[in-house]
Amino acid sequence: MLLLAVLVMGAGVASAQTKSAKSIKQQKAAAQREIRETTKKIKDNKDETRRSLNQLNSLTAEIGDHQRSIDALNVQLEAINNELRSVNDSIAANEAELQRLRTEYGKAIRKIHAHSSSLDKLMFVFESESFHQALRRMRYLREFSAWRKRQSQEIGETQRRLENSRARINQLATAKSNTIKDQNLAKLALEQKKQRQSDVVAKLRAEGTQLQAVLADRQRRADALDRELNRIIEQERQAAERARREEAERKRLEAERKAAAEKKLAEKTKPKKGGKGNAADKGKATAGGDLAMNTPSKPKSTPSPAKPTAPTHQDVALGGSFESNKGRLPYPVSGNFKIVRHFGVQRHPELKYVMTENGGIDIETKPGAVARAVFTGKVSAIFRQDGYNTVVMVRHGSYLTIYVNLSEIYVRTGETVKPNQNIGKIFSDREDDNRTILHFEVRNEKVKLNPEQWLRR
């Protein structure tokens, strides 16, 4: 019995241990599942915040475009109103002038009515008391006939001007009506955009912690890109400096070899001083000396042409034609676009507590758009960067243009590109409604410049 009791107790303990181990495994699996779900939820929240921030930037740019459109329509409407006032004044002046001409014409016609027939006109001349009076009456009749013709023409011209002015009034009225209609539509679209913007701003403010995390991550990636660009630019500078030193050393050695060869030739041809010899020897020596002196020297060797070197800091002073085209360069994207983030350190236009920093500008365009070179230059670097896909850097003397966030590349390192040549396809983010944004920078070596000051306005 005792043995049986021991066996039963042992079986119970073993069963309890098995259940405990199984329970621990289940708890561990549940904990891991919860961790994965929490991690996914955090990531989803960050992604949603990032999309909301991008949407806010896009909406802010669109609101700016709509406001500029409304301002332009206001200017157009003011111009139409000014022209309407001018045309109305012209109509009033022409109507007054037409009334005056008709009145004068009527008075003149009534005055001369008694002599309107050809017979009466002849009698008017023949009834003259003298020959001179007859000439004056004939001249008067001719002048009156010419005046009538001029008056008729002037009345006709005034009537045509009135008709044209009234037609112009109708055109302006139609243009004004269309402009007001466009203005109302633009205002409605602006209000809708502003409402959506307010909703996004409220959402982002509610997600303060996530927003700060997204902004910090964005700044971290921007700093990493900046460090990589500075590293590549410094690498190019050092390579250019080495090439410059090597070229200077090559020229120095070439000059030394040339000087040594000339010195050796001079020593060979120089006559020896002192020593006795017969006249014949002296004559030979003299002749030999004269012969040596008169022997044409070998043509000087032409130094080999210098190899092209990488750009140096001397290019900064020269600037090249890139600098002379400041403010006239084409935009680096194809199709319609909007600038969603501007250059420099600035407070976010809607999130007043958020400061943003940008080394260039962010240009949003449509999916499938390509980045294009803004000026002739040489592709000096192509590399991938975390958060920015592929980056292409083009050198224009000491100036650089940088095209960031490309998914396909159409150029290669060392290739010379021309203005408006396709650099690559801009990446479209499928997780962010296919948003397509090119980050574009202009630099003078490591100094960042505002691209909007260089691009065509």
C-alpha positions as CSV (number, residue, x, y, z in Angstrom):
1,M,0.0,0.0,0.0
2,L,2.8,2.3,0.9
3,L,4.5,1.7,-2.4
4,L,1.3,2.3,-4.2
5,A,0.8,5.6,-2.4
6,V,4.4,6.7,-3.3
7,L,3.8,5.9,-7.0
8,V,0.5,7.8,-7.0
9,M,2.2,10.9,-5.4
10,G,5.1,10.7,-7.9
11,A,2.7,10.6,-10.8
12,G,0.8,13.6,-9.4
13,V,4.0,15.6,-9.0
14,A,5.2,14.7,-12.5
15,S,1.8,15.7,-13.9
16,A,1.9,19.0,-12.0
17,Q,5.4,19.7,-13.3
18,T,4.3,18.9,-16.9
19,K,1.3,21.3,-16.6
20,S,3.5,24.0,-15.1
21,A,6.1,23.8,-17.9
22,K,3.3,23.9,-20.5
23,S,1.7,26.8,-18.8
24,I,5.1,28.7,-18.8
25,K,5.5,28.0,-22.5
26,Q,2.0,29.3,-23.2
27,Q,2.6,32.4,-21.1
28,K,5.9,33.0,-22.9
29,A,4.3,32.6,-26.3
30,A,1.5,34.9,-25.3
31,A,4.0,37.5,-24.0
32,Q,6.0,37.3,-27.2
33,R,2.8,37.7,-29.3
34,E,1.8,40.7,-27.2
35,I,5.3,42.2,-27.7
36,R,5.0,41.7,-31.5
37,E,1.5,43.2,-31.5
38,T,2.7,46.2,-29.4
39,T,5.7,46.7,-31.6
40,K,3.6,46.5,-34.7
41,K,1.1,49.0,-33.2
42,I,3.8,51.4,-32.4
43,K,5.3,51.1,-35.9
44,D,1.8,51.5,-37.4
45,N,1.2,54.6,-35.2
46,K,4.5,56.1,-36.3
47,D,3.8,55.3,-39.9
48,E,0.4,56.9,-39.6
49,T,1.9,60.0,-37.9
50,R,4.5,60.2,-40.7
51,R,1.8,60.0,-43.3
52,S,-0.2,62.7,-41.5
53,L,2.8,65.0,-41.3
54,N,3.4,64.5,-45.1
55,Q,-0.2,65.1,-45.7
56,L,-0.1,68.3,-43.7
57,N,3.0,69.5,-45.6
58,S,1.2,68.8,-48.9
59,L,-2.0,70.5,-47.8
60,T,-0.1,73.5,-46.6
61,A,1.6,73.8,-50.0
62,E,-1.8,73.4,-51.8
63,I,-3.3,76.1,-49.6
64,G,-0.5,78.4,-50.6
65,D,-1.1,77.7,-54.2
66,H,-4.8,78.3,-53.9
67,Q,-4.2,81.5,-52.0
68,R,-1.8,82.7,-54.8
69,S,-4.5,81.7,-57.4
70,I,-7.1,83.7,-55.6
71,D,-4.7,86.7,-55.3
72,A,-4.1,86.5,-59.1
73,L,-7.8,86.3,-59.8
74,N,-8.3,89.4,-57.6
75,V,-5.7,91.3,-59.6
76,Q,-7.4,90.1,-62.8
77,L,-10.8,91.2,-61.5
78,E,-9.5,94.6,-60.5
79,A,-8.0,95.0,-64.0
80,I,-11.3,94.1,-65.6
81,N,-13.1,96.6,-63.4
82,N,-10.6,99.3,-64.3
83,E,-11.1,98.6,-68.0
84,L,-14.9,98.6,-67.5
85,R,-14.7,102.0,-66.0
86,S,-12.5,103.2,-68.8
87,V,-14.7,101.8,-71.5
88,N,-17.8,103.3,-69.9
89,D,-16.1,106.7,-69.8
90,S,-15.2,106.2,-73.4
91,I,-18.8,105.4,-74.3
92,A,-20.1,108.5,-72.5
93,A,-17.6,110.7,-74.3
94,N,-18.4,109.1,-77.7
95,E,-22.1,109.5,-77.1
96,A,-21.7,113.2,-76.2
97,E,-19.4,113.7,-79.3
98,L,-21.9,112.0,-81.5
99,Q,-24.7,114.1,-80.2
100,R,-22.7,117.3,-80.8
101,L,-21.8,116.2,-84.4
102,R,-25.4,115.4,-85.2
103,T,-26.6,118.7,-83.8
104,E,-24.0,120.7,-85.8
105,Y,-24.7,118.7,-88.9
106,G,-28.5,119.3,-88.5
107,K,-28.0,123.1,-88.0
108,A,-25.8,123.3,-91.1
109,I,-28.2,121.3,-93.2
110,R,-31.2,123.5,-92.2
111,K,-29.2,126.6,-92.9
112,I,-28.2,125.6,-96.4
113,H,-31.6,123.9,-97.1
114,A,-32.7,126.9,-99.3
115,H,-29.8,126.2,-101.6
116,S,-29.9,122.4,-101.6
117,S,-30.8,121.9,-105.3
118,S,-28.3,122.2,-108.2
119,L,-30.4,125.0,-109.7
120,D,-30.5,127.0,-106.5
121,K,-26.8,126.5,-106.0
122,L,-26.2,128.0,-109.5
123,M,-28.6,130.9,-108.8
124,F,-26.8,131.4,-105.5
125,V,-23.6,131.9,-107.5
126,F,-25.1,134.0,-110.3
127,E,-26.9,136.3,-107.9
128,S,-23.5,137.5,-106.7
129,E,-23.0,141.3,-107.0
130,S,-19.5,140.9,-108.2
131,F,-17.1,138.4,-109.7
132,H,-15.2,138.2,-106.4
133,Q,-18.4,137.5,-104.5
134,A,-19.2,134.7,-107.0
135,L,-15.8,133.1,-106.4
136,R,-16.3,133.3,-102.6
137,R,-19.7,131.7,-102.9
138,M,-18.3,128.9,-105.2
139,R,-15.5,128.3,-102.7
140,Y,-18.0,128.3,-99.8
141,L,-20.2,125.7,-101.6
142,R,-17.1,123.5,-102.2
143,E,-15.9,123.8,-98.6
144,F,-19.4,123.1,-97.3
145,S,-19.6,120.0,-99.4
146,A,-16.2,118.8,-98.1
147,W,-17.3,119.6,-94.5
148,R,-20.5,117.6,-94.9
149,K,-18.4,114.6,-96.2
150,R,-16.0,115.0,-93.2
151,Q,-18.9,115.3,-90.8
152,S,-20.5,112.2,-92.2
153,Q,-17.2,110.2,-91.9
154,E,-16.6,111.5,-88.3
155,I,-20.2,110.6,-87.3
156,G,-19.7,107.1,-88.8
157,E,-16.3,106.7,-87.0
158,T,-17.8,107.7,-83.7
159,Q,-20.7,105.3,-84.2
160,R,-18.2,102.5,-84.9
161,R,-16.2,103.4,-81.8
162,L,-19.4,103.2,-79.8
163,E,-20.3,99.8,-81.2
164,N,-16.8,98.5,-80.5
165,S,-16.9,99.8,-76.9
166,R,-20.3,98.3,-76.3
167,A,-19.0,94.9,-77.7
168,R,-16.0,95.3,-75.4
169,I,-18.3,95.9,-72.4
170,N,-20.1,92.6,-73.2
171,Q,-16.7,90.8,-73.4
172,L,-15.5,92.3,-70.1
173,A,-18.8,91.5,-68.4
174,T,-18.4,87.8,-69.5
175,A,-14.8,87.8,-68.4
176,K,-15.8,89.3,-65.0
177,S,-18.5,86.7,-64.5
178,N,-16.1,83.9,-65.3
179,T,-13.4,85.3,-63.1
180,I,-15.9,85.7,-60.2
181,K,-17.0,82.1,-60.8
182,D,-13.4,80.9,-60.7
183,Q,-12.7,82.9,-57.6
184,N,-15.6,81.4,-55.8
185,L,-14.5,77.9,-56.7
186,A,-11.0,78.7,-55.6
187,K,-12.3,80.0,-52.3
188,L,-14.4,77.0,-51.8
189,A,-11.5,74.7,-52.5
190,L,-9.3,76.8,-50.2
191,E,-11.9,76.4,-47.3
192,Q,-12.1,72.6,-47.9
193,K,-8.3,72.4,-47.8
194,K,-8.1,74.5,-44.6
195,Q,-10.7,72.2,-43.0
196,R,-8.7,69.1,-43.9
197,Q,-5.6,70.9,-42.6
198,S,-7.3,71.7,-39.3
199,D,-8.3,68.0,-38.9
200,V,-4.8,66.8,-39.6
201,V,-3.3,69.4,-37.2
202,A,-5.6,68.3,-34.5
203,K,-4.7,64.7,-35.1
204,L,-1.0,65.4,-35.0
205,R,-1.3,67.5,-31.8
206,A,-3.1,64.5,-30.2
207,E,-0.2,62.3,-31.2
208,G,2.5,64.5,-29.7
209,T,4.8,61.8,-28.6
210,Q,4.6,59.9,-31.9
211,L,5.1,63.2,-33.8
212,Q,8.2,64.0,-31.8
213,A,9.6,60.5,-32.5
214,V,8.8,60.9,-36.3
215,L,10.5,64.3,-36.4
216,A,13.5,63.1,-34.5
217,D,13.8,60.1,-36.8
218,R,13.5,62.4,-39.8
219,Q,16.2,64.7,-38.4
220,R,18.5,61.7,-37.7
221,R,18.3,60.6,-41.3
222,A,18.8,64.1,-42.6
223,D,21.9,64.5,-40.4
224,A,23.2,61.1,-41.7
225,L,22.7,62.2,-45.3
226,D,24.5,65.5,-44.5
227,R,27.5,63.7,-43.0
228,E,27.7,61.4,-46.0
229,L,27.6,64.2,-48.5
230,N,30.2,66.2,-46.5
231,R,32.4,63.0,-46.4
232,I,32.2,62.6,-50.2
233,I,32.8,66.3,-50.9
234,E,35.8,66.2,-48.6
235,Q,37.1,63.1,-50.3
236,E,36.8,64.9,-53.7
237,R,38.6,67.9,-52.3
238,Q,41.5,65.8,-51.0
239,A,41.7,63.9,-54.3
240,A,41.8,67.3,-56.1
241,E,44.5,68.5,-53.8
242,R,46.6,65.4,-54.3
243,A,46.2,65.7,-58.1
244,R,47.2,69.4,-57.8
245,R,50.4,68.5,-55.8
246,E,51.2,65.6,-58.2
247,E,50.9,67.9,-61.2
248,A,53.1,70.6,-59.5
249,E,55.7,67.9,-58.6
250,R,55.6,66.6,-62.2
251,K,56.2,70.1,-63.6
252,R,59.0,70.7,-61.1
253,L,60.8,67.4,-62.0
254,E,60.4,68.2,-65.7
255,A,61.9,71.7,-65.2
256,E,64.9,70.2,-63.3
257,R,65.5,67.6,-66.0
258,K,65.4,70.3,-68.6
259,A,67.8,72.5,-66.7
260,A,70.3,69.6,-66.1
261,A,70.3,68.7,-69.8
262,E,70.9,72.4,-70.8
263,K,73.8,72.6,-68.3
264,K,75.4,69.4,-69.5
265,L,75.2,70.6,-73.1
266,A,76.8,73.9,-72.2
267,E,79.7,72.2,-70.4
268,K,80.4,70.0,-73.4
269,T,80.6,73.1,-75.8
270,K,82.6,75.3,-73.4
271,P,86.5,75.7,-74.5
272,K,89.1,74.6,-72.0
273,K,91.3,77.3,-70.5
274,G,95.2,77.1,-70.1
275,G,97.4,74.3,-71.5
276,K,99.9,74.6,-74.3
277,G,99.4,73.2,-77.7
278,N,100.6,73.9,-81.2
279,A,98.8,76.2,-83.5
280,A,97.3,73.4,-85.4
281,D,95.8,72.0,-82.2
282,K,94.6,75.4,-81.2
283,G,93.2,75.9,-84.7
284,K,91.5,72.5,-84.4
285,A,90.3,73.4,-81.0
286,T,89.0,76.8,-82.2
287,A,87.5,75.2,-85.3
288,G,86.0,72.5,-83.1
289,G,84.8,75.2,-80.7
290,D,83.3,77.2,-83.5
291,L,81.8,74.1,-85.0
292,A,80.3,73.2,-81.6
293,M,79.0,76.8,-81.1
294,N,77.5,76.9,-84.6
295,T,76.0,73.4,-84.4
296,P,72.2,73.9,-84.1
297,S,70.9,72.8,-80.8
298,K,68.3,70.1,-80.5
299,P,64.8,71.3,-80.4
300,K,63.4,71.7,-77.0
301,S,61.1,68.9,-75.9
302,T,57.5,69.9,-75.6
303,P,56.1,69.0,-72.2
304,S,53.3,66.5,-72.3
305,P,49.9,68.1,-71.8
306,A,48.6,68.2,-68.2
307,K,46.1,65.6,-67.3
308,P,42.7,66.9,-66.3
309,T,42.3,67.3,-62.6
310,A,39.4,67.3,-60.2
311,P,38.0,70.7,-59.3
312,T,39.9,72.8,-56.8
313,H,39.0,75.6,-54.5
314,Q,40.1,78.1,-57.2
315,D,36.8,77.3,-58.9
316,V,35.0,78.9,-56.1
317,A,36.3,82.3,-57.1
318,L,35.6,81.7,-60.7
319,G,32.1,80.4,-60.2
320,G,31.7,79.4,-63.8
321,S,28.6,79.8,-65.8
322,F,26.6,78.0,-63.2
323,E,26.8,81.0,-60.9
324,S,25.9,83.4,-63.7
325,N,22.6,81.5,-64.2
326,K,21.4,82.1,-60.7
327,G,17.6,82.5,-60.7
328,R,17.3,81.1,-64.2
329,L,17.8,77.3,-63.7
330,P,14.9,75.0,-64.5
331,Y,13.2,73.0,-61.8
332,P,14.6,69.5,-61.3
333,V,11.3,67.7,-61.9
334,S,9.0,66.9,-64.8
335,G,5.3,67.7,-64.8
336,N,3.3,69.5,-62.1
337,F,4.8,69.9,-58.7
338,K,4.6,71.8,-55.4
339,I,7.2,72.6,-52.8
340,V,6.2,71.0,-49.5
341,R,9.2,71.8,-47.4
342,H,11.4,74.9,-47.8
343,F,15.1,75.6,-47.1
344,G,16.6,76.3,-43.8
345,V,15.6,76.3,-40.1
346,Q,12.0,77.5,-39.7
347,R,9.0,77.1,-37.5
348,H,6.3,74.8,-39.0
349,P,3.5,77.0,-40.5
350,E,0.8,75.1,-38.6
351,L,2.5,73.2,-35.8
352,K,3.8,76.3,-34.0
353,Y,5.8,74.3,-31.4
354,V,7.6,72.3,-34.2
355,M,10.9,73.6,-35.6
356,T,12.0,72.1,-38.9
357,E,15.4,72.1,-40.6
358,N,16.0,71.4,-44.3
359,G,19.3,71.5,-46.2
360,G,17.4,71.9,-49.5
361,I,13.8,71.8,-50.7
362,D,11.3,68.9,-50.9
363,I,9.3,68.9,-54.2
364,E,6.2,66.7,-54.4
365,T,5.1,65.6,-57.8
366,K,3.1,62.8,-59.4
367,P,4.1,59.1,-59.4
368,G,6.2,58.2,-62.4
369,A,7.9,61.6,-62.5
370,V,11.7,61.9,-63.1
371,A,14.4,64.1,-61.7
372,R,16.2,66.2,-64.3
373,A,19.6,67.9,-64.3
374,V,19.3,71.7,-63.9
375,F,22.7,72.5,-65.6
376,T,25.6,71.0,-67.4
377,G,27.9,69.1,-65.1
378,K,29.6,65.8,-64.3
379,V,28.1,63.1,-62.1
380,S,30.6,62.8,-59.3
381,A,28.8,60.3,-56.9
382,I,25.9,57.9,-56.8
383,F,25.1,56.1,-53.5
384,R,22.3,54.7,-51.4
385,Q,21.3,56.3,-48.1
386,D,19.0,55.0,-45.4
387,G,15.6,56.7,-45.7
388,Y,16.4,58.4,-49.0
389,N,16.8,55.5,-51.4
390,T,19.4,56.5,-54.1
391,V,21.3,59.8,-54.2
392,V,22.9,61.4,-57.3
393,M,25.4,64.3,-56.9
394,V,26.4,66.4,-60.0
395,R,29.3,68.8,-59.9
396,H,29.4,72.1,-61.7
397,G,32.9,73.5,-60.9
398,S,32.8,74.3,-57.2
399,Y,29.0,74.1,-57.2
400,L,27.0,70.9,-56.6
401,T,23.4,69.9,-57.3
402,I,22.1,66.9,-55.3
403,Y,19.1,64.8,-56.3
404,V,17.8,62.6,-53.4
405,N,15.1,59.8,-53.2
406,L,15.4,58.1,-56.6
407,S,14.2,54.6,-57.3
408,E,15.8,54.2,-60.7
409,I,19.0,55.8,-62.1
410,Y,19.6,56.8,-65.7
411,V,23.2,58.1,-65.4
412,R,26.5,56.7,-64.2
413,T,29.4,58.2,-62.3
414,G,31.7,60.3,-64.4
415,E,29.1,61.0,-67.1
416,T,28.5,64.6,-68.3
417,V,24.9,65.6,-68.1
418,K,23.1,68.4,-69.9
419,P,20.2,70.7,-68.7
420,N,16.9,68.9,-68.5
421,Q,18.5,65.5,-69.0
422,N,16.8,62.7,-67.0
423,I,18.8,61.8,-63.9
424,G,16.4,59.1,-62.5
425,K,12.9,58.2,-61.5
426,I,11.7,59.6,-58.2
427,F,10.6,57.1,-55.6
428,S,6.9,56.7,-54.9
429,D,6.0,55.5,-51.4
430,R,3.3,52.9,-51.6
431,E,2.8,53.0,-47.9
432,D,2.0,56.8,-48.1
433,D,-0.6,57.0,-50.9
434,N,2.2,56.8,-53.6
435,R,3.5,60.1,-52.4
436,T,6.4,61.1,-54.7
437,I,8.9,63.6,-53.2
438,L,12.3,64.7,-54.5
439,H,14.7,66.2,-52.0
440,F,16.9,68.7,-53.9
441,E,20.0,70.6,-52.7
442,V,22.4,73.2,-54.2
443,R,25.8,73.6,-52.6
444,N,29.0,75.6,-53.0
445,E,31.3,72.8,-51.9
446,K,30.0,72.1,-48.3
447,V,28.1,75.4,-48.0
448,K,24.3,74.8,-48.4
449,L,22.4,77.3,-50.6
450,N,18.7,78.0,-50.9
451,P,17.7,76.2,-54.1
452,E,14.7,78.5,-54.6
453,Q,17.0,81.4,-55.2
454,W,18.7,79.5,-58.0
455,L,15.6,78.1,-59.8
456,R,13.5,79.9,-62.4
457,R,10.7,81.9,-60.7
